[in-house]
Amino acid sequence: MSTLPAAWSAAASFEFSGVHLVDTDELAAADCLAAAVASRAAQGLHLCNAYTLALASKDPAYRSALGHDGAVNLPDGTPVSWYYRLSSGRPARGPVRGPGLMRAALDRPGLRHFLLGGTEGVLDDLVAVITRDHPAAVVAGRLAPAFGDPTEADLDTWAAAVRAAEADVVWVGLGTPRQDEVIARLVGRCACVFVGVGAAFDFLSGHKAEAPSFLHSTGLEWAYRLGSEPRRLWRRYLFGNTRFVVQAARQLVAHRAPGRG
């Protein structure tokens, strides 16, 4: 487990299956991100939804990737925030969703952004949307890598591109768990903030439809996404969500057992 970076230390923290998370909201997360940039701190922000935590609960290597030096894990998705509320007895400030955090950070003036992930077509449209909707943002660089696990040579090339762009924030849209593993391997090579945002590139660029806002507090965003991409996502939600619910129930029961906090 790494020490929580100073900018995040005032936020409430909690644990799920060995993963330490920070309960905060999207605007506060953008504030902390900007503070990390100002201090030239190398950090990796991981947005952890039910699927992320289900994977981490059974995969020690992936769990380790979420605990690298400079790691900050944020609850992504209402079920994770519900778990925090039930386990702590306090209202949850989160969740922090990738598209919302990205929009908030893009509106902060003076930040240089690098886009890592997606396809050339997605990045073309994403840059166009950023230029139109977030005039304060500077897209300093972009890279659409080939699909698959990167080699050390690939990571060296990506890190060199980030440094050459003098990027402050690197948005990583490579999917779970690959983006978290990549961030853990890149974070020590560049003095910037890496943020894993999953499908946010597709949503912001308009290549995929984001769940309507009225679903954001219901815990049913997954159902909307499943309906949009059933063949790709059915296994993730069937097994990942089930494993998360079972593990959450076990931890809540253990937490409330006699003699526990």
Backbone torsions as a table, in degrees:
resi	resn	phi	psi	omega
1	MET	NA	130.4	177.9
2	SER	-87.8	159.5	175.8
3	THR	-73.7	135.4	-178.7
4	LEU	-65.5	126.8	178.8
5	PRO	-55.4	150.2	-171.3
6	ALA	-56.5	-40.3	-176.4
7	ALA	-61.8	-20.9	-176.3
8	TRP	-105.3	-3.7	-168.0
9	SER	-69.0	-20.3	-179.8
10	ALA	-80.8	-13.3	-178.2
11	ALA	-80.2	152.6	177.1
12	ALA	-68.5	141.1	179.6
13	SER	-123.6	157.4	178.2
14	PHE	-151.9	173.3	-174.7
15	GLU	-128.7	142.4	172.4
16	PHE	-137.2	113.5	178.4
17	SER	50.5	43.2	176.5
18	GLY	85.7	-1.0	176.6
19	VAL	-100.5	124.3	-179.6
20	HIS	-92.4	127.6	-175.9
21	LEU	-122.6	158.1	178.8
22	VAL	-115.4	125.8	177.9
23	ASP	-86.3	114.1	177.8
24	THR	-154.0	178.1	178.3
25	ASP	-111.9	175.9	-172.7
26	GLU	-66.0	-40.0	-178.9
27	LEU	-69.4	-42.0	177.4
28	ALA	-65.4	-37.7	177.2
29	ALA	-63.1	-39.7	177.0
30	ALA	-64.9	-36.8	176.0
31	ASP	-60.9	-46.9	-179.3
32	CYS	-66.5	-36.6	176.6
33	LEU	-61.3	-46.5	179.7
34	ALA	-63.8	-36.9	177.7
35	ALA	-65.3	-38.5	177.4
36	ALA	-64.5	-40.0	177.3
37	VAL	-62.4	-44.1	-178.7
38	ALA	-61.4	-32.5	-179.5
39	SER	-89.3	0.2	-178.2
40	ARG	57.6	36.4	179.6
41	ALA	-85.0	136.8	175.2
42	ALA	-85.6	115.6	-178.0
43	GLN	-135.9	156.1	174.6
44	GLY	-126.6	117.0	179.6
45	LEU	-98.8	127.0	-178.5
46	HIS	-119.5	123.9	178.1
47	LEU	-93.5	113.7	-169.1
48	CYS	-105.5	109.1	174.3
49	ASN	-96.7	-173.9	-177.2
50	ALA	-59.4	-39.5	179.7
51	TYR	-65.6	-43.7	177.9
52	THR	-56.2	-48.6	-176.2
53	LEU	-71.6	-31.4	175.0
54	ALA	-65.0	-42.7	176.5
55	LEU	-62.4	-45.2	-177.5
56	ALA	-64.6	-30.3	-178.2
57	SER	-67.2	-23.9	-177.9
58	LYS	-113.5	-4.3	-175.6
59	ASP	-126.2	99.3	-178.0
60	PRO	-59.0	-35.4	-179.4
61	ALA	-65.8	-41.5	178.2
62	TYR	-69.2	-40.0	176.7
63	ARG	-59.4	-38.7	177.4
64	SER	-64.7	-36.5	178.8
65	ALA	-63.4	-27.8	178.0
66	LEU	-85.2	0.1	-179.1
67	GLY	-121.8	22.0	-179.4
68	HIS	-66.2	165.9	178.0
69	ASP	-63.2	124.2	-177.8
70	GLY	90.3	7.8	-179.2
71	ALA	-77.1	139.9	171.3
72	VAL	-132.4	120.1	-178.7
73	ASN	-106.6	126.9	-176.6
74	LEU	-117.7	142.3	179.8
75	PRO	-70.5	122.1	179.4
76	ASP	-116.1	109.7	-178.4
77	GLY	112.5	139.7	-176.6
78	THR	-58.7	-39.4	-179.8
79	PRO	-57.8	-36.2	179.4
80	VAL	-69.4	-39.6	177.0
81	SER	-68.5	-35.4	174.5
82	TRP	-61.1	-41.9	178.9
83	TYR	-59.8	-44.3	178.7
84	TYR	-59.0	-45.5	-178.6
85	ARG	-62.5	-43.7	-178.6
86	LEU	-69.2	-36.2	-177.2
87	SER	-80.6	-27.8	-176.2
88	SER	-102.5	-22.8	-174.6
89	GLY	75.6	12.9	179.9
90	ARG	-116.5	151.4	176.1
91	PRO	-62.3	144.2	178.1
92	ALA	-89.3	138.0	174.8
93	ARG	-83.9	-31.5	-177.7
94	GLY	-76.8	-171.0	11.2
95	PRO	-84.8	170.5	173.8
96	VAL	-112.1	111.5	-179.0
97	ARG	-96.1	146.1	-177.2
98	GLY	-55.4	-51.3	-179.7
99	PRO	-60.6	-40.6	-179.7
100	GLY	-66.3	-44.4	178.3
101	LEU	-63.9	-41.0	-179.1
102	MET	-64.1	-44.0	178.4
103	ARG	-61.0	-44.1	-178.9
104	ALA	-62.5	-42.2	-178.4
105	ALA	-72.0	-34.2	178.8
106	LEU	-65.4	-22.5	178.3
107	ASP	-85.2	-4.8	177.6
108	ARG	-82.6	119.5	-177.5
109	PRO	-69.1	151.8	173.5
110	GLY	89.3	-0.8	-179.1
111	LEU	-95.6	140.9	177.1
112	ARG	-105.6	124.2	-171.3
113	HIS	-110.1	143.4	176.0
114	PHE	-125.2	134.8	-177.8
115	LEU	-107.7	118.2	-178.8
116	LEU	-121.7	108.7	-179.6
117	GLY	134.9	-177.8	179.1
118	GLY	71.6	-165.1	176.5
119	THR	-113.1	168.5	179.0
120	GLU	-59.8	-39.1	179.2
121	GLY	-64.4	-43.1	177.3
122	VAL	-61.7	-44.8	-178.1
123	LEU	-66.9	-37.7	175.7
124	ASP	-56.2	-48.9	-177.5
125	ASP	-71.4	-34.5	178.5
126	LEU	-65.7	-44.2	177.6
127	VAL	-61.1	-39.5	178.7
128	ALA	-62.7	-42.0	178.8
129	VAL	-66.3	-43.0	179.1
130	ILE	-61.3	-44.9	-179.9
131	THR	-60.9	-38.5	-178.4
132	ARG	-76.3	-45.1	-170.3
133	ASP	-97.4	-17.4	-176.5
134	HIS	-134.0	70.4	-173.9
135	PRO	-62.6	-18.9	179.0
136	ALA	-77.2	-15.4	-174.4
137	ALA	-83.4	143.7	174.7
138	VAL	-115.3	115.9	174.1
139	VAL	-87.6	102.0	-173.3
140	ALA	-84.0	-18.9	-178.8
141	GLY	-172.5	166.1	-179.0
142	ARG	-156.2	152.7	179.4
143	LEU	-155.6	125.0	176.0
144	ALA	-108.6	90.7	-175.2
145	PRO	-73.9	160.3	175.4
146	ALA	-63.6	148.6	-179.6
147	PHE	-67.9	141.3	178.5
148	GLY	128.4	170.8	-179.5
149	ASP	-74.6	129.3	-176.9
150	PRO	-75.6	148.7	172.9
151	THR	-84.2	172.0	175.7
152	GLU	-61.8	-35.7	177.6
153	ALA	-64.5	-39.4	175.8
154	ASP	-60.1	-46.5	-178.7
155	LEU	-63.1	-38.8	176.7
156	ASP	-61.7	-41.3	179.5
157	THR	-65.3	-44.1	179.7
158	TRP	-63.9	-44.8	179.9
159	ALA	-61.7	-39.9	178.5
160	ALA	-63.4	-39.0	178.7
161	ALA	-65.7	-40.1	178.4
162	VAL	-64.4	-44.2	179.8
163	ARG	-66.2	-40.4	179.7
164	ALA	-63.4	-32.8	179.2
165	ALA	-79.2	-8.3	-175.7
166	GLU	52.9	45.2	-176.6
167	ALA	-74.2	145.2	173.6
168	ASP	-94.9	-40.7	-177.0
169	VAL	-128.8	130.1	176.3
170	VAL	-112.0	114.3	177.8
171	TRP	-88.4	122.1	-173.6
172	VAL	-112.2	111.9	-179.4
173	GLY	-116.8	71.1	-176.8
174	LEU	-113.7	3.8	-179.8
175	GLY	82.4	159.8	179.6
176	THR	-93.7	134.6	6.3
177	PRO	-94.8	-0.8	-171.5
178	ARG	-57.2	-42.9	-175.0
179	GLN	-64.5	-35.4	179.4
180	ASP	-69.5	-39.2	178.4
181	GLU	-67.3	-38.4	177.4
182	VAL	-65.1	-44.5	179.0
183	ILE	-59.5	-44.3	-179.8
184	ALA	-60.3	-30.9	-178.7
185	ARG	-87.1	-22.2	-177.9
186	LEU	-95.0	-25.4	-166.1
187	VAL	-60.4	-30.6	179.5
188	GLY	-81.3	-3.5	-175.6
189	ARG	-99.2	-11.3	-176.7
190	CYS	-142.0	139.3	178.6
191	ALA	-87.3	71.0	179.9
192	CYS	-151.3	-179.0	-179.8
193	VAL	-106.7	122.6	175.4
194	PHE	-98.0	136.6	-179.6
195	VAL	-131.7	120.6	176.1
196	GLY	-84.7	118.4	-173.1
197	VAL	-121.9	14.2	172.2
198	GLY	54.3	-122.3	-174.9
199	ALA	-86.7	11.4	-177.2
200	ALA	-59.8	-34.4	177.8
201	PHE	-59.6	-44.3	-179.8
202	ASP	-65.7	-40.9	-178.1
203	PHE	-68.7	-49.9	-176.2
204	LEU	-67.5	-32.0	-179.4
205	SER	-79.0	-13.8	-177.8
206	GLY	88.6	6.2	-179.7
207	HIS	-76.5	-23.1	174.1
208	LYS	-136.4	152.7	-179.1
209	ALA	-85.5	127.8	175.6
210	GLU	-78.8	147.7	177.9
211	ALA	-58.4	139.6	178.7
212	PRO	-57.4	149.7	-175.4
213	SER	-61.3	-28.7	-178.2
214	PHE	-68.3	-14.4	177.1
215	LEU	-89.5	-11.3	-171.5
216	HIS	-63.1	-29.7	-177.7
217	SER	-101.2	6.2	-174.5
218	THR	-96.6	-15.8	-173.8
219	GLY	79.3	11.8	-175.9
220	LEU	-112.8	14.1	176.6
221	GLU	-58.3	-35.1	-179.1
222	TRP	-60.3	-35.9	-179.4
223	ALA	-66.5	-37.3	177.5
224	TYR	-64.6	-45.8	179.8
225	ARG	-66.2	-39.1	178.3
226	LEU	-61.7	-41.1	177.9
227	GLY	-65.4	-29.0	-179.8
228	SER	-79.0	-35.2	-176.9
229	GLU	-137.4	64.5	-173.4
230	PRO	-63.2	-40.4	-176.0
231	ARG	-67.6	-32.6	-178.5
232	ARG	-84.5	-31.5	-167.9
233	LEU	-109.6	-7.2	-172.7
234	TRP	-60.4	-41.7	-178.0
235	ARG	-66.0	-41.3	179.2
236	ARG	-57.2	-48.0	-174.8
237	TYR	-78.2	-36.2	179.5
238	LEU	-64.0	-51.6	-175.8
239	PHE	-86.8	-40.5	-178.5
240	GLY	-66.0	-49.3	-179.0
241	ASN	-65.0	-38.6	179.1
242	THR	-63.8	-44.0	179.7
243	ARG	-64.0	-39.6	178.4
244	PHE	-62.0	-46.6	-178.2
245	VAL	-62.4	-43.7	-179.9
246	VAL	-63.3	-46.1	-179.3
247	GLN	-66.2	-39.7	178.1
248	ALA	-61.5	-43.5	179.2
249	ALA	-62.3	-43.0	178.5
250	ARG	-60.7	-43.9	-178.1
251	GLN	-69.2	-36.7	178.6
252	LEU	-66.4	-40.3	177.8
253	VAL	-64.4	-43.5	179.4
254	ALA	-63.6	-39.3	-178.8
255	HIS	-64.7	-34.1	-176.2
256	ARG	-94.3	1.9	178.7
257	ALA	-65.3	152.2	179.6
258	PRO	-54.0	135.8	179.5
259	GLY	90.4	-5.7	177.7
260	ARG	-101.0	157.2	-176.4
261	GLY	-43.1	NA	NA
